[in-house]
Amino acid sequence: MGEITKALFLLILIWNLITFILIKIDKTRAIKGRRRVSERTFFIAAFLFGAIGVWAGMYIFRHKTRHWTFKIIIPLAAVCNFYLVYLLHSF
């Protein structure tokens, strides 16, 4: 595996950690009745290689798991993420 590929995977890992934390932040804000992170932000972050972090955060923190849009779009984003990583890795 080349240095660029390793760097790309590290960036994706860090981004997923950030999206995971973003779910926790939104959950905490929801409990406290404060301003929330928009659903659009979660969807954009998920499609920009952060779907696994969002998905893990949803189920670990039990947040947004009842929203049908999250049940459909986040797994779809994960599949797209894996496919794009596969394409990037194969070149």
PyMOL Python script that loads the backbone (N, CA, C, O; Angstrom):
from pymol import cmd

cmd.read_pdbstr("""\
ATOM      1  N   MET A   1       0.858  -1.178   0.000  1.00  0.00           N
ATOM      2  CA  MET A   1       0.000   0.000   0.000  1.00  0.00           C
ATOM      3  C   MET A   1       0.900   1.235   0.000  1.00  0.00           C
ATOM      4  O   MET A   1       1.827   1.332   0.804  1.00  0.00           O
ATOM      5  N   GLY A   2       0.630   2.163  -0.889  1.00  0.00           N
ATOM      6  CA  GLY A   2       1.432   3.367  -1.006  1.00  0.00           C
ATOM      7  C   GLY A   2       1.173   4.366   0.111  1.00  0.00           C
ATOM      8  O   GLY A   2       0.206   4.247   0.863  1.00  0.00           O
ATOM      9  N   GLU A   3       2.036   5.331   0.199  1.00  0.00           N
ATOM     10  CA  GLU A   3       1.920   6.364   1.233  1.00  0.00           C
ATOM     11  C   GLU A   3       0.651   7.197   1.059  1.00  0.00           C
ATOM     12  O   GLU A   3       0.015   7.580   2.041  1.00  0.00           O
ATOM     13  N   ILE A   4       0.291   7.470  -0.174  1.00  0.00           N
ATOM     14  CA  ILE A   4      -0.927   8.253  -0.421  1.00  0.00           C
ATOM     15  C   ILE A   4      -2.153   7.481   0.027  1.00  0.00           C
ATOM     16  O   ILE A   4      -3.068   8.061   0.612  1.00  0.00           O
ATOM     17  N   THR A   5      -2.185   6.193  -0.237  1.00  0.00           N
ATOM     18  CA  THR A   5      -3.310   5.358   0.178  1.00  0.00           C
ATOM     19  C   THR A   5      -3.412   5.308   1.691  1.00  0.00           C
ATOM     20  O   THR A   5      -4.507   5.405   2.244  1.00  0.00           O
ATOM     21  N   LYS A   6      -2.283   5.158   2.364  1.00  0.00           N
ATOM     22  CA  LYS A   6      -2.280   5.137   3.831  1.00  0.00           C
ATOM     23  C   LYS A   6      -2.790   6.458   4.390  1.00  0.00           C
ATOM     24  O   LYS A   6      -3.573   6.474   5.340  1.00  0.00           O
ATOM     25  N   ALA A   7      -2.347   7.559   3.804  1.00  0.00           N
ATOM     26  CA  ALA A   7      -2.795   8.875   4.250  1.00  0.00           C
ATOM     27  C   ALA A   7      -4.293   9.044   4.029  1.00  0.00           C
ATOM     28  O   ALA A   7      -4.985   9.606   4.878  1.00  0.00           O
ATOM     29  N   LEU A   8      -4.792   8.568   2.906  1.00  0.00           N
ATOM     30  CA  LEU A   8      -6.223   8.653   2.606  1.00  0.00           C
ATOM     31  C   LEU A   8      -7.042   7.865   3.625  1.00  0.00           C
ATOM     32  O   LEU A   8      -8.052   8.355   4.128  1.00  0.00           O
ATOM     33  N   PHE A   9      -6.606   6.650   3.924  1.00  0.00           N
ATOM     34  CA  PHE A   9      -7.318   5.840   4.908  1.00  0.00           C
ATOM     35  C   PHE A   9      -7.278   6.481   6.298  1.00  0.00           C
ATOM     36  O   PHE A   9      -8.258   6.416   7.040  1.00  0.00           O
ATOM     37  N   LEU A  10      -6.153   7.095   6.649  1.00  0.00           N
ATOM     38  CA  LEU A  10      -6.048   7.776   7.939  1.00  0.00           C
ATOM     39  C   LEU A  10      -7.005   8.965   7.991  1.00  0.00           C
ATOM     40  O   LEU A  10      -7.665   9.186   9.006  1.00  0.00           O
ATOM     41  N   LEU A  11      -7.081   9.723   6.912  1.00  0.00           N
ATOM     42  CA  LEU A  11      -8.012  10.854   6.861  1.00  0.00           C
ATOM     43  C   LEU A  11      -9.467  10.391   6.976  1.00  0.00           C
ATOM     44  O   LEU A  11     -10.271  11.012   7.672  1.00  0.00           O
ATOM     45  N   ILE A  12      -9.792   9.310   6.297  1.00  0.00           N
ATOM     46  CA  ILE A  12     -11.157   8.777   6.375  1.00  0.00           C
ATOM     47  C   ILE A  12     -11.459   8.304   7.799  1.00  0.00           C
ATOM     48  O   ILE A  12     -12.557   8.528   8.308  1.00  0.00           O
ATOM     49  N   LEU A  13     -10.501   7.660   8.432  1.00  0.00           N
ATOM     50  CA  LEU A  13     -10.677   7.218   9.819  1.00  0.00           C
ATOM     51  C   LEU A  13     -10.914   8.402  10.754  1.00  0.00           C
ATOM     52  O   LEU A  13     -11.822   8.369  11.584  1.00  0.00           O
ATOM     53  N   ILE A  14     -10.103   9.439  10.619  1.00  0.00           N
ATOM     54  CA  ILE A  14     -10.264  10.641  11.454  1.00  0.00           C
ATOM     55  C   ILE A  14     -11.606  11.301  11.181  1.00  0.00           C
ATOM     56  O   ILE A  14     -12.281  11.730  12.116  1.00  0.00           O
ATOM     57  N   TRP A  15     -12.004  11.389   9.915  1.00  0.00           N
ATOM     58  CA  TRP A  15     -13.293  12.006   9.560  1.00  0.00           C
ATOM     59  C   TRP A  15     -14.459  11.223  10.179  1.00  0.00           C
ATOM     60  O   TRP A  15     -15.424  11.820  10.655  1.00  0.00           O
ATOM     61  N   ASN A  16     -14.370   9.893  10.171  1.00  0.00           N
ATOM     62  CA  ASN A  16     -15.427   9.088  10.776  1.00  0.00           C
ATOM     63  C   ASN A  16     -15.475   9.269  12.285  1.00  0.00           C
ATOM     64  O   ASN A  16     -16.553   9.222  12.877  1.00  0.00           O
ATOM     65  N   LEU A  17     -14.350   9.470  12.902  1.00  0.00           N
ATOM     66  CA  LEU A  17     -14.324   9.770  14.326  1.00  0.00           C
ATOM     67  C   LEU A  17     -15.005  11.110  14.595  1.00  0.00           C
ATOM     68  O   LEU A  17     -15.743  11.252  15.570  1.00  0.00           O
ATOM     69  N   ILE A  18     -14.758  12.078  13.738  1.00  0.00           N
ATOM     70  CA  ILE A  18     -15.399  13.390  13.880  1.00  0.00           C
ATOM     71  C   ILE A  18     -16.915  13.277  13.708  1.00  0.00           C
ATOM     72  O   ILE A  18     -17.671  13.869  14.479  1.00  0.00           O
ATOM     73  N   THR A  19     -17.364  12.520  12.702  1.00  0.00           N
ATOM     74  CA  THR A  19     -18.814  12.380  12.499  1.00  0.00           C
ATOM     75  C   THR A  19     -19.462  11.615  13.651  1.00  0.00           C
ATOM     76  O   THR A  19     -20.606  11.887  14.016  1.00  0.00           O
ATOM     77  N   PHE A  20     -18.733  10.663  14.219  1.00  0.00           N
ATOM     78  CA  PHE A  20     -19.209   9.927  15.393  1.00  0.00           C
ATOM     79  C   PHE A  20     -19.410  10.900  16.565  1.00  0.00           C
ATOM     80  O   PHE A  20     -20.437  10.857  17.244  1.00  0.00           O
ATOM     81  N   ILE A  21     -18.443  11.758  16.791  1.00  0.00           N
ATOM     82  CA  ILE A  21     -18.525  12.749  17.867  1.00  0.00           C
ATOM     83  C   ILE A  21     -19.644  13.744  17.594  1.00  0.00           C
ATOM     84  O   ILE A  21     -20.301  14.209  18.526  1.00  0.00           O
ATOM     85  N   LEU A  22     -19.865  14.075  16.325  1.00  0.00           N
ATOM     86  CA  LEU A  22     -20.937  14.995  15.957  1.00  0.00           C
ATOM     87  C   LEU A  22     -22.310  14.450  16.373  1.00  0.00           C
ATOM     88  O   LEU A  22     -23.177  15.209  16.806  1.00  0.00           O
ATOM     89  N   ILE A  23     -22.498  13.161  16.244  1.00  0.00           N
ATOM     90  CA  ILE A  23     -23.755  12.541  16.699  1.00  0.00           C
ATOM     91  C   ILE A  23     -23.899  12.713  18.216  1.00  0.00           C
ATOM     92  O   ILE A  23     -24.978  13.040  18.711  1.00  0.00           O
ATOM     93  N   LYS A  24     -22.808  12.492  18.942  1.00  0.00           N
ATOM     94  CA  LYS A  24     -22.838  12.646  20.405  1.00  0.00           C
ATOM     95  C   LYS A  24     -23.149  14.087  20.787  1.00  0.00           C
ATOM     96  O   LYS A  24     -23.918  14.332  21.716  1.00  0.00           O
ATOM     97  N   ILE A  25     -22.555  15.038  20.074  1.00  0.00           N
ATOM     98  CA  ILE A  25     -22.825  16.455  20.345  1.00  0.00           C
ATOM     99  C   ILE A  25     -24.301  16.764  20.129  1.00  0.00           C
ATOM    100  O   ILE A  25     -24.919  17.446  20.948  1.00  0.00           O
ATOM    101  N   ASP A  26     -24.871  16.267  19.031  1.00  0.00           N
ATOM    102  CA  ASP A  26     -26.286  16.517  18.752  1.00  0.00           C
ATOM    103  C   ASP A  26     -27.173  15.868  19.806  1.00  0.00           C
ATOM    104  O   ASP A  26     -28.169  16.460  20.223  1.00  0.00           O
ATOM    105  N   LYS A  27     -26.830  14.667  20.238  1.00  0.00           N
ATOM    106  CA  LYS A  27     -27.606  13.979  21.278  1.00  0.00           C
ATOM    107  C   LYS A  27     -27.587  14.799  22.572  1.00  0.00           C
ATOM    108  O   LYS A  27     -28.621  14.975  23.215  1.00  0.00           O
ATOM    109  N   THR A  28     -26.413  15.295  22.946  1.00  0.00           N
ATOM    110  CA  THR A  28     -26.289  16.100  24.162  1.00  0.00           C
ATOM    111  C   THR A  28     -27.093  17.389  24.048  1.00  0.00           C
ATOM    112  O   THR A  28     -27.765  17.795  24.997  1.00  0.00           O
ATOM    113  N   ARG A  29     -27.022  18.027  22.887  1.00  0.00           N
ATOM    114  CA  ARG A  29     -27.799  19.251  22.675  1.00  0.00           C
ATOM    115  C   ARG A  29     -29.297  18.973  22.702  1.00  0.00           C
ATOM    116  O   ARG A  29     -30.069  19.797  23.193  1.00  0.00           O
ATOM    117  N   ALA A  30     -29.712  17.836  22.186  1.00  0.00           N
ATOM    118  CA  ALA A  30     -31.135  17.476  22.207  1.00  0.00           C
ATOM    119  C   ALA A  30     -31.620  17.317  23.643  1.00  0.00           C
ATOM    120  O   ALA A  30     -32.706  17.780  23.990  1.00  0.00           O
ATOM    121  N   ILE A  31     -30.827  16.674  24.463  1.00  0.00           N
ATOM    122  CA  ILE A  31     -31.199  16.464  25.871  1.00  0.00           C
ATOM    123  C   ILE A  31     -31.301  17.795  26.603  1.00  0.00           C
ATOM    124  O   ILE A  31     -32.200  17.995  27.420  1.00  0.00           O
ATOM    125  N   LYS A  32     -30.374  18.707  26.305  1.00  0.00           N
ATOM    126  CA  LYS A  32     -30.341  20.001  26.989  1.00  0.00           C
ATOM    127  C   LYS A  32     -31.272  21.037  26.374  1.00  0.00           C
ATOM    128  O   LYS A  32     -31.402  22.140  26.905  1.00  0.00           O
ATOM    129  N   GLY A  33     -31.925  20.699  25.259  1.00  0.00           N
ATOM    130  CA  GLY A  33     -32.844  21.624  24.609  1.00  0.00           C
ATOM    131  C   GLY A  33     -32.137  22.775  23.915  1.00  0.00           C
ATOM    132  O   GLY A  33     -32.706  23.858  23.777  1.00  0.00           O
ATOM    133  N   ARG A  34     -30.915  22.557  23.482  1.00  0.00           N
ATOM    134  CA  ARG A  34     -30.144  23.594  22.811  1.00  0.00           C
ATOM    135  C   ARG A  34     -30.225  23.448  21.294  1.00  0.00           C
ATOM    136  O   ARG A  34     -30.850  22.526  20.771  1.00  0.00           O
ATOM    137  N   ARG A  35     -29.577  24.382  20.606  1.00  0.00           N
ATOM    138  CA  ARG A  35     -29.577  24.371  19.130  1.00  0.00           C
ATOM    139  C   ARG A  35     -28.908  23.099  18.623  1.00  0.00           C
ATOM    140  O   ARG A  35     -27.859  22.698  19.126  1.00  0.00           O
ATOM    141  N   ARG A  36     -29.519  22.472  17.630  1.00  0.00           N
ATOM    142  CA  ARG A  36     -29.109  21.153  17.149  1.00  0.00           C
ATOM    143  C   ARG A  36     -28.308  21.224  15.862  1.00  0.00           C
ATOM    144  O   ARG A  36     -28.285  22.242  15.171  1.00  0.00           O
ATOM    145  N   VAL A  37     -27.659  20.123  15.565  1.00  0.00           N
ATOM    146  CA  VAL A  37     -26.976  19.943  14.290  1.00  0.00           C
ATOM    147  C   VAL A  37     -28.046  19.541  13.278  1.00  0.00           C
ATOM    148  O   VAL A  37     -28.880  18.683  13.566  1.00  0.00           O
ATOM    149  N   SER A  38     -28.028  20.148  12.109  1.00  0.00           N
ATOM    150  CA  SER A  38     -29.079  19.863  11.126  1.00  0.00           C
ATOM    151  C   SER A  38     -28.901  18.467  10.525  1.00  0.00           C
ATOM    152  O   SER A  38     -27.789  17.946  10.438  1.00  0.00           O
ATOM    153  N   GLU A  39     -30.012  17.884  10.118  1.00  0.00           N
ATOM    154  CA  GLU A  39     -29.975  16.582   9.463  1.00  0.00           C
ATOM    155  C   GLU A  39     -29.186  16.677   8.163  1.00  0.00           C
ATOM    156  O   GLU A  39     -28.474  15.743   7.794  1.00  0.00           O
ATOM    157  N   ARG A  40     -29.309  17.778   7.486  1.00  0.00           N
ATOM    158  CA  ARG A  40     -28.573  17.981   6.241  1.00  0.00           C
ATOM    159  C   ARG A  40     -27.064  17.859   6.484  1.00  0.00           C
ATOM    160  O   ARG A  40     -26.345  17.270   5.677  1.00  0.00           O
ATOM    161  N   THR A  41     -26.599  18.412   7.589  1.00  0.00           N
ATOM    162  CA  THR A  41     -25.180  18.321   7.933  1.00  0.00           C
ATOM    163  C   THR A  41     -24.751  16.871   8.098  1.00  0.00           C
ATOM    164  O   THR A  41     -23.682  16.480   7.629  1.00  0.00           O
ATOM    165  N   PHE A  42     -25.579  16.072   8.762  1.00  0.00           N
ATOM    166  CA  PHE A  42     -25.263  14.652   8.929  1.00  0.00           C
ATOM    167  C   PHE A  42     -25.204  13.927   7.589  1.00  0.00           C
ATOM    168  O   PHE A  42     -24.307  13.118   7.357  1.00  0.00           O
ATOM    169  N   PHE A  43     -26.153  14.215   6.712  1.00  0.00           N
ATOM    170  CA  PHE A  43     -26.187  13.545   5.416  1.00  0.00           C
ATOM    171  C   PHE A  43     -24.982  13.936   4.554  1.00  0.00           C
ATOM    172  O   PHE A  43     -24.379  13.087   3.898  1.00  0.00           O
ATOM    173  N   ILE A  44     -24.642  15.214   4.561  1.00  0.00           N
ATOM    174  CA  ILE A  44     -23.476  15.660   3.794  1.00  0.00           C
ATOM    175  C   ILE A  44     -22.207  15.011   4.349  1.00  0.00           C
ATOM    176  O   ILE A  44     -21.383  14.501   3.590  1.00  0.00           O
ATOM    177  N   ALA A  45     -22.057  15.030   5.662  1.00  0.00           N
ATOM    178  CA  ALA A  45     -20.878  14.422   6.299  1.00  0.00           C
ATOM    179  C   ALA A  45     -20.804  12.933   5.984  1.00  0.00           C
ATOM    180  O   ALA A  45     -19.720  12.396   5.759  1.00  0.00           O
ATOM    181  N   ALA A  46     -21.952  12.270   5.969  1.00  0.00           N
ATOM    182  CA  ALA A  46     -21.981  10.830   5.681  1.00  0.00           C
ATOM    183  C   ALA A  46     -21.545  10.540   4.251  1.00  0.00           C
ATOM    184  O   ALA A  46     -20.767   9.614   4.020  1.00  0.00           O
ATOM    185  N   PHE A  47     -22.030  11.307   3.298  1.00  0.00           N
ATOM    186  CA  PHE A  47     -21.660  11.067   1.906  1.00  0.00           C
ATOM    187  C   PHE A  47     -20.234  11.511   1.587  1.00  0.00           C
ATOM    188  O   PHE A  47     -19.677  11.120   0.561  1.00  0.00           O
ATOM    189  N   LEU A  48     -19.647  12.318   2.454  1.00  0.00           N
ATOM    190  CA  LEU A  48     -18.244  12.712   2.291  1.00  0.00           C
ATOM    191  C   LEU A  48     -17.347  11.791   3.114  1.00  0.00           C
ATOM    192  O   LEU A  48     -16.458  12.248   3.832  1.00  0.00           O
ATOM    193  N   PHE A  49     -17.594  10.500   2.999  1.00  0.00           N
ATOM    194  CA  PHE A  49     -16.791   9.430   3.609  1.00  0.00           C
ATOM    195  C   PHE A  49     -16.941   9.321   5.125  1.00  0.00           C
ATOM    196  O   PHE A  49     -16.065   8.750   5.776  1.00  0.00           O
ATOM    197  N   GLY A  50     -18.020   9.847   5.712  1.00  0.00           N
ATOM    198  CA  GLY A  50     -18.203   9.757   7.156  1.00  0.00           C
ATOM    199  C   GLY A  50     -19.377   8.911   7.593  1.00  0.00           C
ATOM    200  O   GLY A  50     -19.819   9.015   8.737  1.00  0.00           O
ATOM    201  N   ALA A  51     -19.892   8.075   6.709  1.00  0.00           N
ATOM    202  CA  ALA A  51     -21.113   7.314   6.998  1.00  0.00           C
ATOM    203  C   ALA A  51     -20.940   6.322   8.144  1.00  0.00           C
ATOM    204  O   ALA A  51     -21.853   6.154   8.952  1.00  0.00           O
ATOM    205  N   ILE A  52     -19.804   5.674   8.225  1.00  0.00           N
ATOM    206  CA  ILE A  52     -19.601   4.676   9.275  1.00  0.00           C
ATOM    207  C   ILE A  52     -19.606   5.343  10.655  1.00  0.00           C
ATOM    208  O   ILE A  52     -20.142   4.785  11.613  1.00  0.00           O
ATOM    209  N   GLY A  53     -19.017   6.520  10.755  1.00  0.00           N
ATOM    210  CA  GLY A  53     -19.033   7.258  12.017  1.00  0.00           C
ATOM    211  C   GLY A  53     -20.433   7.672  12.429  1.00  0.00           C
ATOM    212  O   GLY A  53     -20.813   7.551  13.593  1.00  0.00           O
ATOM    213  N   VAL A  54     -21.199   8.165  11.455  1.00  0.00           N
ATOM    214  CA  VAL A  54     -22.586   8.556  11.741  1.00  0.00           C
ATOM    215  C   VAL A  54     -23.399   7.328  12.139  1.00  0.00           C
ATOM    216  O   VAL A  54     -24.140   7.360  13.122  1.00  0.00           O
ATOM    217  N   TRP A  55     -23.262   6.262  11.386  1.00  0.00           N
ATOM    218  CA  TRP A  55     -24.028   5.040  11.638  1.00  0.00           C
ATOM    219  C   TRP A  55     -23.693   4.455  13.005  1.00  0.00           C
ATOM    220  O   TRP A  55     -24.593   4.075  13.754  1.00  0.00           O
ATOM    221  N   ALA A  56     -22.420   4.381  13.334  1.00  0.00           N
ATOM    222  CA  ALA A  56     -22.014   3.860  14.642  1.00  0.00           C
ATOM    223  C   ALA A  56     -22.544   4.752  15.758  1.00  0.00           C
ATOM    224  O   ALA A  56     -23.048   4.259  16.766  1.00  0.00           O
ATOM    225  N   GLY A  57     -22.430   6.056  15.578  1.00  0.00           N
ATOM    226  CA  GLY A  57     -22.932   6.991  16.582  1.00  0.00           C
ATOM    227  C   GLY A  57     -24.433   6.889  16.796  1.00  0.00           C
ATOM    228  O   GLY A  57     -24.920   7.004  17.920  1.00  0.00           O
ATOM    229  N   MET A  58     -25.156   6.673  15.716  1.00  0.00           N
ATOM    230  CA  MET A  58     -26.616   6.534  15.822  1.00  0.00           C
ATOM    231  C   MET A  58     -26.986   5.404  16.777  1.00  0.00           C
ATOM    232  O   MET A  58     -27.869   5.562  17.620  1.00  0.00           O
ATOM    233  N   TYR A  59     -26.325   4.290  16.647  1.00  0.00           N
ATOM    234  CA  TYR A  59     -26.710   3.121  17.435  1.00  0.00           C
ATOM    235  C   TYR A  59     -26.019   3.060  18.793  1.00  0.00           C
ATOM    236  O   TYR A  59     -26.591   2.527  19.744  1.00  0.00           O
ATOM    237  N   ILE A  60     -24.831   3.580  18.904  1.00  0.00           N
ATOM    238  CA  ILE A  60     -24.163   3.586  20.206  1.00  0.00           C
ATOM    239  C   ILE A  60     -24.823   4.597  21.131  1.00  0.00           C
ATOM    240  O   ILE A  60     -25.026   4.313  22.311  1.00  0.00           O
ATOM    241  N   PHE A  61     -25.158   5.772  20.612  1.00  0.00           N
ATOM    242  CA  PHE A  61     -25.780   6.813  21.431  1.00  0.00           C
ATOM    243  C   PHE A  61     -27.301   6.782  21.367  1.00  0.00           C
ATOM    244  O   PHE A  61     -27.960   7.599  22.010  1.00  0.00           O
ATOM    245  N   ARG A  62     -27.867   5.854  20.603  1.00  0.00           N
ATOM    246  CA  ARG A  62     -29.321   5.728  20.432  1.00  0.00           C
ATOM    247  C   ARG A  62     -29.948   7.060  20.032  1.00  0.00           C
ATOM    248  O   ARG A  62     -30.843   7.584  20.696  1.00  0.00           O
ATOM    249  N   HIS A  63     -29.446   7.576  18.932  1.00  0.00           N
ATOM    250  CA  HIS A  63     -29.880   8.885  18.469  1.00  0.00           C
ATOM    251  C   HIS A  63     -30.196   8.829  16.976  1.00  0.00           C
ATOM    252  O   HIS A  63     -29.400   8.326  16.183  1.00  0.00           O
ATOM    253  N   LYS A  64     -31.335   9.337  16.610  1.00  0.00           N
ATOM    254  CA  LYS A  64     -31.804   9.383  15.217  1.00  0.00           C
ATOM    255  C   LYS A  64     -32.140   8.000  14.659  1.00  0.00           C
ATOM    256  O   LYS A  64     -32.267   7.856  13.443  1.00  0.00           O
ATOM    257  N   THR A  65     -32.286   7.002  15.490  1.00  0.00           N
ATOM    258  CA  THR A  65     -32.540   5.644  15.007  1.00  0.00           C
ATOM    259  C   THR A  65     -33.995   5.422  14.609  1.00  0.00           C
ATOM    260  O   THR A  65     -34.302   4.422  13.960  1.00  0.00           O
ATOM    261  N   ARG A  66     -34.877   6.307  14.972  1.00  0.00           N
ATOM    262  CA  ARG A  66     -36.287   6.154  14.597  1.00  0.00           C
ATOM    263  C   ARG A  66     -36.641   6.905  13.317  1.00  0.00           C
ATOM    264  O   ARG A  66     -37.729   6.723  12.771  1.00  0.00           O
ATOM    265  N   HIS A  67     -35.735   7.743  12.841  1.00  0.00           N
ATOM    266  CA  HIS A  67     -35.984   8.521  11.631  1.00  0.00           C
ATOM    267  C   HIS A  67     -35.762   7.638  10.412  1.00  0.00           C
ATOM    268  O   HIS A  67     -34.668   7.106  10.219  1.00  0.00           O
ATOM    269  N   TRP A  68     -36.791   7.479   9.593  1.00  0.00           N
ATOM    270  CA  TRP A  68     -36.664   6.597   8.420  1.00  0.00           C
ATOM    271  C   TRP A  68     -35.612   7.116   7.453  1.00  0.00           C
ATOM    272  O   TRP A  68     -34.952   6.331   6.772  1.00  0.00           O
ATOM    273  N   THR A  69     -35.448   8.452   7.389  1.00  0.00           N
ATOM    274  CA  THR A  69     -34.437   8.994   6.483  1.00  0.00           C
ATOM    275  C   THR A  69     -33.031   8.548   6.895  1.00  0.00           C
ATOM    276  O   THR A  69     -32.189   8.256   6.047  1.00  0.00           O
ATOM    277  N   PHE A  70     -32.796   8.501   8.189  1.00  0.00           N
ATOM    278  CA  PHE A  70     -31.484   8.056   8.665  1.00  0.00           C
ATOM    279  C   PHE A  70     -31.320   6.550   8.474  1.00  0.00           C
ATOM    280  O   PHE A  70     -30.224   6.075   8.174  1.00  0.00           O
ATOM    281  N   LYS A  71     -32.396   5.808   8.646  1.00  0.00           N
ATOM    282  CA  LYS A  71     -32.328   4.351   8.467  1.00  0.00           C
ATOM    283  C   LYS A  71     -32.019   3.967   7.023  1.00  0.00           C
ATOM    284  O   LYS A  71     -31.445   2.907   6.774  1.00  0.00           O
ATOM    285  N   ILE A  72     -32.395   4.816   6.074  1.00  0.00           N
ATOM    286  CA  ILE A  72     -32.184   4.506   4.663  1.00  0.00           C
ATOM    287  C   ILE A  72     -30.938   5.206   4.106  1.00  0.00           C
ATOM    288  O   ILE A  72     -30.103   4.573   3.460  1.00  0.00           O
ATOM    289  N   ILE A  73     -30.819   6.500   4.357  1.00  0.00           N
ATOM    290  CA  ILE A  73     -29.767   7.281   3.714  1.00  0.00           C
ATOM    291  C   ILE A  73     -28.374   6.975   4.273  1.00  0.00           C
ATOM    292  O   ILE A  73     -27.412   6.912   3.508  1.00  0.00           O
ATOM    293  N   ILE A  74     -28.250   6.788   5.567  1.00  0.00           N
ATOM    294  CA  ILE A  74     -26.918   6.547   6.143  1.00  0.00           C
ATOM    295  C   ILE A  74     -26.340   5.204   5.673  1.00  0.00           C
ATOM    296  O   ILE A  74     -25.171   5.170   5.290  1.00  0.00           O
ATOM    297  N   PRO A  75     -27.099   4.091   5.682  1.00  0.00           N
ATOM    298  CA  PRO A  75     -26.531   2.861   5.103  1.00  0.00           C
ATOM    299  C   PRO A  75     -26.210   3.000   3.613  1.00  0.00           C
ATOM    300  O   PRO A  75     -25.215   2.454   3.138  1.00  0.00           O
ATOM    301  N   LEU A  76     -27.051   3.731   2.878  1.00  0.00           N
ATOM    302  CA  LEU A  76     -26.781   3.977   1.469  1.00  0.00           C
ATOM    303  C   LEU A  76     -25.471   4.755   1.307  1.00  0.00           C
ATOM    304  O   LEU A  76     -24.668   4.457   0.422  1.00  0.00           O
ATOM    305  N   ALA A  77     -25.268   5.737   2.155  1.00  0.00           N
ATOM    306  CA  ALA A  77     -24.017   6.507   2.120  1.00  0.00           C
ATOM    307  C   ALA A  77     -22.827   5.610   2.442  1.00  0.00           C
ATOM    308  O   ALA A  77     -21.757   5.763   1.853  1.00  0.00           O
ATOM    309  N   ALA A  78     -23.008   4.674   3.377  1.00  0.00           N
ATOM    310  CA  ALA A  78     -21.920   3.750   3.726  1.00  0.00           C
ATOM    311  C   ALA A  78     -21.540   2.881   2.530  1.00  0.00           C
ATOM    312  O   ALA A  78     -20.358   2.672   2.258  1.00  0.00           O
ATOM    313  N   VAL A  79     -22.537   2.383   1.825  1.00  0.00           N
ATOM    314  CA  VAL A  79     -22.264   1.575   0.636  1.00  0.00           C
ATOM    315  C   VAL A  79     -21.525   2.423  -0.405  1.00  0.00           C
ATOM    316  O   VAL A  79     -20.559   1.957  -1.011  1.00  0.00           O
ATOM    317  N   CYS A  80     -21.967   3.642  -0.610  1.00  0.00           N
ATOM    318  CA  CYS A  80     -21.285   4.543  -1.549  1.00  0.00           C
ATOM    319  C   CYS A  80     -19.855   4.813  -1.098  1.00  0.00           C
ATOM    320  O   CYS A  80     -18.936   4.840  -1.917  1.00  0.00           O
ATOM    321  N   ASN A  81     -19.666   5.015   0.209  1.00  0.00           N
ATOM    322  CA  ASN A  81     -18.314   5.248   0.743  1.00  0.00           C
ATOM    323  C   ASN A  81     -17.401   4.070   0.454  1.00  0.00           C
ATOM    324  O   ASN A  81     -16.282   4.252  -0.026  1.00  0.00           O
ATOM    325  N   PHE A  82     -17.871   2.857   0.746  1.00  0.00           N
ATOM    326  CA  PHE A  82     -17.050   1.668   0.505  1.00  0.00           C
ATOM    327  C   PHE A  82     -16.725   1.514  -0.978  1.00  0.00           C
ATOM    328  O   PHE A  82     -15.604   1.157  -1.341  1.00  0.00           O
ATOM    329  N   TYR A  83     -17.702   1.782  -1.825  1.00  0.00           N
ATOM    330  CA  TYR A  83     -17.480   1.661  -3.262  1.00  0.00           C
ATOM    331  C   TYR A  83     -16.451   2.684  -3.741  1.00  0.00           C
ATOM    332  O   TYR A  83     -15.560   2.353  -4.524  1.00  0.00           O
ATOM    333  N   LEU A  84     -16.572   3.923  -3.274  1.00  0.00           N
ATOM    334  CA  LEU A  84     -15.623   4.956  -3.683  1.00  0.00           C
ATOM    335  C   LEU A  84     -14.215   4.674  -3.156  1.00  0.00           C
ATOM    336  O   LEU A  84     -13.230   4.910  -3.857  1.00  0.00           O
ATOM    337  N   VAL A  85     -14.118   4.171  -1.929  1.00  0.00           N
ATOM    338  CA  VAL A  85     -12.806   3.801  -1.391  1.00  0.00           C
ATOM    339  C   VAL A  85     -12.217   2.672  -2.225  1.00  0.00           C
ATOM    340  O   VAL A  85     -11.024   2.673  -2.528  1.00  0.00           O
ATOM    341  N   TYR A  86     -13.040   1.728  -2.588  1.00  0.00           N
ATOM    342  CA  TYR A  86     -12.584   0.623  -3.452  1.00  0.00           C
ATOM    343  C   TYR A  86     -12.050   1.157  -4.779  1.00  0.00           C
ATOM    344  O   TYR A  86     -10.987   0.745  -5.244  1.00  0.00           O
ATOM    345  N   LEU A  87     -12.804   2.081  -5.382  1.00  0.00           N
ATOM    346  CA  LEU A  87     -12.361   2.664  -6.648  1.00  0.00           C
ATOM    347  C   LEU A  87     -11.052   3.428  -6.494  1.00  0.00           C
ATOM    348  O   LEU A  87     -10.154   3.314  -7.329  1.00  0.00           O
ATOM    349  N   LEU A  88     -10.950   4.202  -5.425  1.00  0.00           N
ATOM    350  CA  LEU A  88      -9.732   4.975  -5.188  1.00  0.00           C
ATOM    351  C   LEU A  88      -8.546   4.046  -4.948  1.00  0.00           C
ATOM    352  O   LEU A  88      -7.436   4.310  -5.410  1.00  0.00           O
ATOM    353  N   HIS A  89      -8.789   2.969  -4.231  1.00  0.00           N
ATOM    354  CA  HIS A  89      -7.716   2.032  -3.905  1.00  0.00           C
ATOM    355  C   HIS A  89      -7.268   1.247  -5.128  1.00  0.00           C
ATOM    356  O   HIS A  89      -6.099   0.873  -5.230  1.00  0.00           O
ATOM    357  N   SER A  90      -8.176   0.994  -6.051  1.00  0.00           N
ATOM    358  CA  SER A  90      -7.822   0.191  -7.218  1.00  0.00           C
ATOM    359  C   SER A  90      -7.038   0.975  -8.264  1.00  0.00           C
ATOM    360  O   SER A  90      -6.467   0.382  -9.179  1.00  0.00           O
ATOM    361  N   PHE A  91      -7.003   2.305  -8.140  1.00  0.00           N
ATOM    362  CA  PHE A  91      -6.238   3.106  -9.113  1.00  0.00           C
ATOM    363  C   PHE A  91      -4.857   3.385  -8.638  1.00  0.00           C
ATOM    364  O   PHE A  91      -4.085   4.044  -9.335  1.00  0.00           O
TER     365      PHE A  91
END
""", "prot")
cmd.dss("prot")
cmd.show_as("cartoon", "prot")
cmd.util.cbc("prot")
cmd.orient("prot")
